[in-house]
Amino acid sequence: MSALAMRPSLFESLGGGPTLDDVLVGAWEGLTAHRTVECPVCGEEMAPEYGVHARPIGGCCGDCGCTIS
């Protein structure tokens, strides 16, 4: 088996924890529902950010400055 085939993907869970995809999708779903979510980087609060319309266009962490868009 090649080293590439043995490498886990971002969509596969190792050890029963959430995948990167699970974490980001969960944060995005919360932000689009106009809720404050846990920052996937530092665990602090990430608030929705808005553009010119009523729908959130992403989120920004008030602690570490990480953004999702």
SULZI-V507651 format. One record per run of one state. SS is the DSSP state (2 for helix, 1 for strand, 0 for the rest). FROM is the first residue (numbers start at 1). LEN is the number of residues. If there is no record, write none. Layout:
{{SS & FROM & LEN} {SS & FROM & LEN}}
This chain:
{{0 & 1 & 2} {2 & 3 & 4} {0 & 7 & 13} {2 & 20 & 13} {0 & 33 & 4} {1 & 37 & 2} {0 & 39 & 6} {1 & 45 & 6} {0 & 51 & 5} {1 & 56 & 6} {0 & 62 & 5} {1 & 67 & 2} {0 & 69 & 1}}
